[in-house]
């Protein structure tokens, strides 16, 4: 039978190369560091955003109070009435003096204004710091008034610290609205007793 006889000599198997291990699952150290840096940047941006928002709110509060004092000063002059602001470190209330009863009362239509939780007030009268305690109110004993009317005509057991007089004069004062946190934003209002206050960013 013609043809080349099939060789039975076994052929050598190809040499096996080095075994390659599958790549380890998870992040490398560099990847983890990059993620940490990104997270830190996002947190910083969020904190700056919150801080900036609080600063804007403080400015709004300061401008609101300056405008309120201006309006009350005008009303006091036109109506020949005496007004005042009763302040504590968390807010303030507009009062009006009742000459007939010789008492200070909460002004009609002017409810107590509270500052945001992160803010507080500091007051100086004629250059002297004044501790701001929470005001105490007592309802008038008048059965003809509804509960809401009683609240609006409540007699105040403390006199206002800041007077707004019918003569056009004010109590000389310096008022600071600031964040409770250290090194936070702050705004100030001040009057020499004649000029109306303006809201200005306070220096630390």
Phi, psi and omega in degrees: 000121186278168179115161181282127180291138180291128183282137177264005182287123181293139178271150182287135178289145179298141183297134180284130178281175179297135181291127180268123179280145176297145181297142182294138179284154178109188184261150172279169181299319180297317179297319178296319179297320179298317179298318180297318179297318180296315180298317179299321179295318180296320178296317179298318179297320179296319180294320177297321180296315179296315180299318178296322179295319178295322177298319179294321178296320178297318178298318177299318180296317181295317179293324178298314182293320178298317179294320179298316179298321178297316179294316180295323178296319178293316179296320180299320180290315183290321184266358183054049180236157177256129178243165177203162175244124174260117188245147162230181187289351182250356181168199184203164181222139178274129178242157176226137183276127177263107183293326182294316180269349181057044178220158171272135179233154172297128183295135179302136178078001180243099180274162179300135179254128180252140176282163172301156185302330185277358188245160176210165179249145170229134186235138170236130176249122182052040176085355183256126177299142182235127178288130183261108178263156179295133180290150178248128181248147175230129181290144175293142178275082183221101184294346181279354182261144173286170181299320179294319179293323178298320180295323182284333180254024181298139176277137182261131183277359176232146178281152178293147178282329184247116182264140177235103195262158180292343177285352183094356181272158175235162168293129175298124187210163170223123185238137182236128174249119188218163173287146177289331179292149179296142178061026178277175179292155180207147176228151184231153173229143181209154176212144176274005181107347181236314181281142176286146184284154173239146177279123180226149176293129184274148173276149182288000000 
